[in-house]
Amino acid sequence: MIPEDLRYTDKHEWVRAGNGTSVRVGITDYAAQELGDVVYVSLPQVGEEVALDDSCVEVESTKSVSDVFAPVSGVIAAVNAALADSPEIVNSDPYGDGWMFEVELSDPEELDDLLDAEAYAELIGEH
């Protein structure tokens, strides 16, 4: 199921807008399933500046190594430290405890360019 309250990228990241100017980012369930069992997640540094489409996370699974791209521009405000010890949370709860990082937005209008749940469902062939 694709949560309706999130925005999505065509690279399979999700964005949850919070109160204010920071957003939480993770990968979709579709991406997590495609990756297979996640065994390691390399997170960005808090305070690091990211630009739209920058590679900022590396996810290693039993199948491959994949990049996660910044869906928005800004400064990394927080990272999910729990993933260091339990990277498999990305598979078991990608929209909840498997979040990866939070970004303090430098351009909130970039959120308008992200896909809604319906458009993302079409992208991955779930109508």
Helices and strands as residue ranges (DSSP letters): E 7-8, E 13-17, E 22-27, H 29-35, E 38-42, E 49-50, E 55-61, E 65-69, E 74-79, H 82-85, H 89-92, E 101-105, G 108-113, H 117-123
